[in-house]
Amino acid sequence: MTSSTYKLTYFTVMALGEPIRWLLSYGGLQFQDIRLCHEEWEAQKNKSPFGALPLLEIDGKVMHQSVAICRYLGAVVGLSGKNAWENFEIDIVVDSISDLRTKIATYNKLPNSSQTRAQLRLALLNETIPFYLNRFEKMASEGYVANGKLS
Amino acid sequence: MTSSTYKLTYFTVMALGEPIRWLLSYGGLQFQDIRLCHEEWEAQKNKSPFGALPLLEIDGKVMHQSVAICRYLGAVVGLSGKNAWENFEIDIVVDSISDLRTKIATYNKLPNSSQTRAQLRLALLNETIPFYLNRFEKMASEGYVANGKLS
């Protein structure tokens, strides 16, 4: 499919790195799977494009932004839509999931003691998460979230 | 270019709606430009896919997610990359801008009185915003942020 070399750098968690690992594995693409602890990352952070992980080196070129990486790899391994409209349907799901993830991450990053955090936690548990999960369930009611096929 | 009908629904501000208006205008595509005040939106929010604006109706089908809408319209009006790699380069810029926007929006949504808000404001003004603007300036140093051309 391709003779490119891939080197993924991320933390020792799943989070934003795992979908990239899945896509590379799905496509049977060999890759270096570098997993850093936070101290290791802090030591080399300044050399990265936007001071954030994951990074994917493709043939030596350092690329970033997890969703952009996944969309590109989706195209490489044949999981993109067959036209712009199908890609649109996929992107809508991806961005809706990112919205939910961002809301949870925003809560997670607030200091434990803050009152805002406690309020956000309640809103997440009682409103936001059930709302999104309900919508995703409806989207997937026929087996796939977009275009009636794997993407 | 297309005989589709477009109906954009958004608030009476620029924000996430304006890039959609730009793309439709750039492509010479006629569209209904519905601008709601918050009270009008609250009254019809429940009928929308994820309770959020903007929405773009294309030939009567209600689509959502502002970035997904822009990526699709980019393809329709001929502003996408010429291959998956060029689209990857564009997506990296788009998602980096979204990251900055999200950080500012997170701050904006916190209650005025919260201590977290005051701390975030300082971090944004002194670190985050200068950091991103500096990176974007470097990316655009040769005139365009991606692929050496308009996208």
Interface residues (C-beta under 8 A of the other chain):
Chain A: P49 F50 G51 A52 M63 H64 Q65 V67 A68 I69 R71 Y72 A75 V76 S80 A84 W85 N87 F88 D91 I92 V94 D95 S96 D99 T102 T106 L110 P111 S114 Q115 T116 R117 F131 Y132 R135
Chain B: P49 F50 G51 A52 M63 H64 Q65 V67 A68 I69 R71 Y72 A75 V76 S80 A84 W85 N87 F88 D91 I92 V94 D95 S96 D99 T102 T106 L110 P111 S114 Q115 T116 R117 F131 Y132 R135
